[in-house]
Every structure is written in C-alpha cells, then in structure tokens.
Amino acid sequence: MTKRISIRDVAAAAGVSRTTASDALSGRGRVNEQTRRLVAETARRLGYRANSHARMLRRGRSGILAMASSMLQDQTSDLSGAEYFAEVVSSSATTALSHDYAMVLLPLNPGVEQLESFAVDGAIILDPVLGDPMMAHLEAQGVPVVSMGRPPDRPPDAATWVDNEIGSAARRVLDLFAERGASRVALLTNEPTRSYTIDTIDAYEAWCADTGREPIIASTGPLASESTGYEVARELLDRDDPPDAIYAPLDRLALGALLAAGARGLQVPDDLMIAAGSDSPGTRASDPPITALQLDPRRVGQIAAELLIERIEGVGDHPRHVVLPTAFAERASTARAPLGSR
C-alpha cells in the first residue's frame, strides 16, 4: 500500500521543523517567503495533501454537514420530485467538499437519537414544513441551520434561506392563460404546509382579485401524487362550469390533470390549458409537453451550502436570504392562439 505523505515527511524533506512546515502551507505564522516557497514545492513534489478532517478537529469542528427533509406523517410515502432533490443534494455536496466539508444525507424524519448520535457543524433543511420539528430541534441545540425554501411560519428576515422566486413566476403563467383566452382558471394544489405551495396560493388569489376572477381552488390533501391530482382534476372537470385552464404548483399534479383531461375526452390545449410550477422528465415527455416553471436546483444547492458555511465560520451577516429569479418553459400544453388573433 502507498504510504500517505504527512506534514512530518514534508518538514523532514525540506529541512525545517514540523511547525514551520505547517505554518508555511497554511499561511499562518512568521515564515519568510523563501522558506514558504521551499516547503510548498517540497509538498507538491512529495504529493502531500492536507488532512482537512484533522484541521477541522483542531478548530473544534467535525467537518460534517447534514442535509435532511421533514415529511408530515401521512406524506412519508411520497418520494416524487426525485430529479430536483438529486440535483440540490449533488450541488450542495460538491460545494461543501470544495470548502473541506463532507455532506451526509439524513433519512426522512430522523428521531432525536439519530440527530444526536453524531456531531455535525450545521444542517440544510430541504423545504421545511410548518413548525418544522427537525429545524426547531437543531436550532435548540445551537446547530447552524439554512433552509432550501423559506420557513413558512417565519417572517422572511427571521431565518437564513435560499429559494426560487415562486409567486411572480406563477403570475406570469396565469397571465399567459388569460392572454390565450382562458376565463375560468383553476388552481390544483397540494396542502399548504411548505412555502412554495403557500406562495403559489397567495399569488393565485392576488391574481384573481386583480383580474376580477372568482378563485377556483382544489386541493389533493396531504399526499400530492399523479393519482390524487387525477382524481381532484376529474372533479373539477365534472363541474357545471369546468375550468378551461389548470395551474398546479407540482409537476405530478399537472400530469394528473392531463390524464383527467384525456379521460374526459378534452383536447389540450384547445379545450383545457395546463401548466406546472415545477419541471420534470414527466412534464417534458408528456403528450402534449406541459408548460412549467424552470427552477434552478443546482444554484439553490450551491447557495445553501455557501450560506451554511458562512454561518459556521462567522462570515457575513445572518439571518439573510437569497431569492433566485425563475423563468418558465412554454410548451404545447398552453400553445393556444392568443385571444386577439382568433
């Protein structure tokens, strides 16, 4: 087996003390420039790599960050949204590693014993729920926490978080419906326990008030899946005054609405337009493809890790938050001719 080169090996080869070698490579201490260059060249030649874990321990840290997501009791079987989740995890872990931190992924709804079984320097909570128990427990233990998604039961400036801009992007899609002649726009939503749903409902209700429309809101309840979206959309389409456009904050609900339209013999977009507040392989490959908001999970994951490391290392002012602009991809599900051109 190849022997790991230590700082002691570098010091011996450079003819300096271990302390001088350490100070030269870390930039600390009073080491003249000639010695610093000698030690750096020796380390490079020997293939020395600093032991970041040992350095973290000397600074009183574990070098470990945690990522977790709380789920309500009756939502634990809902594991959709995997593409978004995978991208934020990958981006956060890559960013953390570039700062010499390792990212560990906790299971859904870990118990208190699991949270306290190993030391972490900080944690990222993905889409916290109302009164998020994991977030509250970690903060009570003095663990720095950053969330991907605004904590829904706190003022925006009362926590450190990063999120996509949801409200104004949703309004742009609703405006598109109106431009294409929709007069009865419905919101097919999941239970408002997370900020993206709450923000979507608020934006929809404000849009209806501004445009003089009656809100049509239908909820799937706690479990938001393609099948529950299908059932609730069927009920909407069976009304005496069915909607001619449906907006859903989640891609899987929009896909359920598309299935319901097909079951009722409706043509999309001629009879019914559909759009989603998140994109996925399903919305891109559906027939027709569904117009959807373009979220930025990689950027969200990167910023979340950077904000957390700033908190751990005492850099910058906290709490603070970052909101990323959100575009949408217009696809065939809303490709109806504008009202004035018909």
Residue pairs with C-beta under 8 A, 6 or more apart in sequence:
5 46
5 47
5 48
5 49
6 48
7 18
7 21
7 22
7 25
7 48
7 50
8 18
9 46
9 48
10 21
10 25
10 39
10 42
10 43
10 46
10 48
11 17
11 18
11 20
11 21
11 22
11 39
13 42
13 45
13 46
14 21
14 38
14 39
14 42
16 24
16 35
16 38
16 39
19 29
20 29
20 31
20 35
20 39
21 39
21 43
22 28
22 29
23 29
23 30
23 31
24 31
24 35
24 36
24 38
24 39
24 40
25 39
25 40
25 43
25 50
31 39
42 48
52 63
52 100
53 63
55 100
56 62
56 63
56 100
56 101
56 121
57 63
61 121
61 312
62 118
62 119
62 120
62 121
63 100
63 101
63 102
63 121
64 101
64 102
64 103
64 104
64 118
64 119
64 120
64 121
65 92
65 96
65 101
65 102
65 103
65 104
65 120
65 121
65 122
65 123
65 124
65 305
65 308
65 309
66 103
66 104
66 105
66 106
66 120
66 122
66 123
66 124
67 89
67 92
67 103
67 104
67 105
67 106
67 123
67 124
67 125
67 126
68 105
68 106
68 107
68 108
68 110
68 123
68 124
68 125
68 126
68 134
69 85
69 108
69 125
69 126
69 127
70 108
70 109
70 125
70 128
70 129
70 132
70 133
70 134
70 135
71 78
71 108
71 109
71 129
72 129
72 193
72 222
74 222
74 223
75 222
75 223
76 108
76 109
77 223
78 223
78 224
78 225
80 224
80 225
80 226
80 250
80 252
81 250
81 251
81 252
81 278
81 280
83 280
83 281
84 278
84 280
84 295
84 297
85 126
85 297
87 297
87 298
87 301
88 126
88 148
88 297
88 298
88 300
88 301
88 304
89 103
89 105
89 301
90 298
90 301
91 297
91 298
91 299
91 300
91 301
91 302
91 305
92 103
92 124
92 301
92 302
92 304
92 305
93 102
93 103
93 305
94 302
95 301
95 302
95 305
95 306
96 102
96 103
96 305
96 309
97 103
99 305
99 309
101 121
101 305
101 309
103 305
104 120
106 114
106 115
107 114
109 134
110 134
112 137
115 134
115 137
115 138
115 141
116 141
120 143
121 143
121 144
121 312
122 143
122 144
122 145
122 146
122 308
122 309
122 311
122 312
123 138
123 143
123 144
123 145
123 146
123 308
124 145
124 146
124 147
124 148
124 304
124 305
124 308
125 132
125 134
125 135
125 138
125 145
125 146
125 147
125 148
126 147
126 148
126 149
127 147
127 148
127 149
127 194
127 195
127 196
128 134
128 135
128 147
128 149
128 151
128 152
128 194
128 195
129 152
129 193
129 194
130 152
130 153
130 193
130 194
131 153
132 151
135 145
135 147
135 151
138 145
139 145
144 308
144 311
144 312
145 159
145 160
145 308
146 160
146 161
146 162
146 304
146 307
146 308
146 311
147 159
147 160
147 161
147 162
147 304
148 161
148 162
148 163
148 300
148 301
148 304
149 161
149 163
149 194
149 195
149 196
150 156
150 159
150 161
150 163
150 195
150 199
150 321
151 158
151 159
151 161
151 195
152 192
152 193
152 194
152 195
152 198
156 321
157 319
157 320
157 321
158 319
159 319
159 321
160 307
160 308
160 311
160 318
160 319
160 320
160 321
161 307
161 321
161 322
162 300
162 303
162 304
162 307
162 321
162 322
162 323
162 324
163 195
163 196
163 300
163 321
163 322
163 323
163 324
164 196
164 293
164 295
164 296
164 300
164 323
164 324
164 326
165 323
165 324
165 325
165 326
166 195
166 196
166 199
166 200
166 203
166 249
166 277
166 293
166 326
167 199
167 200
167 202
167 203
168 203
168 326
169 277
169 293
169 326
169 327
169 328
170 199
170 200
170 203
170 204
170 207
170 247
170 249
170 277
170 293
171 203
171 206
171 207
172 328
173 247
173 275
173 291
173 293
173 328
173 334
174 185
174 203
174 204
174 207
174 247
175 207
176 275
176 291
176 330
176 334
177 185
177 245
177 247
177 273
177 275
177 334
178 185
178 211
179 338
179 339
180 245
180 269
180 273
180 334
180 336
180 337
180 338
180 339
181 244
181 336
181 338
181 339
181 342
182 243
182 244
182 245
182 273
183 213
183 244
184 213
184 216
184 241
184 242
184 243
184 244
184 245
185 208
185 213
185 216
185 243
185 244
185 245
185 246
185 247
186 216
186 217
186 218
186 236
186 243
186 245
186 246
186 247
187 200
187 201
187 204
187 215
187 216
187 217
187 218
187 246
187 247
187 248
188 218
188 220
188 229
188 232
188 233
188 236
188 246
188 247
188 248
188 253
188 254
188 256
188 257
189 197
189 200
189 201
189 217
189 218
189 219
189 220
189 248
189 249
189 253
190 197
190 219
190 220
190 221
190 222
190 224
190 249
190 250
190 253
191 197
191 219
191 220
191 221
191 222
191 224
192 198
192 201
193 222
196 249
196 277
197 249
200 247
200 249
200 277
201 217
204 215
204 217
204 247
205 215
205 217
207 213
208 214
208 215
216 236
216 243
218 232
218 233
218 235
218 236
219 232
220 228
220 229
220 231
220 232
220 253
221 228
224 250
224 252
224 253
225 252
225 256
226 252
226 253
226 255
226 256
226 259
226 282
227 256
228 253
228 256
229 248
229 250
229 252
229 253
229 254
229 255
229 256
229 257
229 260
230 256
230 257
230 259
230 260
230 263
231 256
231 260
232 253
232 256
233 246
233 253
233 256
233 257
233 259
233 260
233 261
234 260
234 263
234 264
236 242
236 243
236 246
236 260
237 243
237 260
237 261
237 264
237 266
237 272
238 264
243 272
244 271
244 272
244 273
245 272
245 273
245 274
245 275
245 334
246 254
246 257
246 272
246 273
246 274
246 275
247 274
247 275
247 276
247 277
248 254
248 256
248 257
248 274
248 275
248 276
248 277
249 276
249 277
249 278
250 276
250 277
250 278
251 276
251 277
251 278
251 279
251 280
251 282
251 283
251 290
251 292
252 280
252 282
253 276
254 274
254 275
254 276
254 283
254 290
254 292
255 276
255 282
255 283
255 286
255 290
257 272
257 274
258 268
258 274
258 286
258 290
258 333
261 267
261 268
261 271
261 272
261 274
266 272
268 274
268 288
268 332
268 333
269 288
269 332
269 333
269 334
269 335
269 336
270 336
273 291
273 333
273 334
273 336
274 290
274 291
274 333
274 334
275 290
275 291
275 292
275 328
275 333
275 334
276 283
276 290
276 291
276 292
276 293
277 292
277 293
278 292
278 293
278 295
279 292
279 293
279 294
279 295
279 329
280 292
283 289
283 290
283 292
283 331
284 290
284 331
286 333
288 331
288 332
288 333
288 335
289 331
289 332
289 333
290 331
290 333
291 328
291 329
291 330
291 331
291 333
291 334
292 328
292 329
292 331
293 326
293 327
293 328
294 326
294 327
294 328
294 329
295 326
296 324
296 326
299 324
300 324
303 322
303 324
307 318
307 320
307 322
309 315
310 316
310 318
311 318
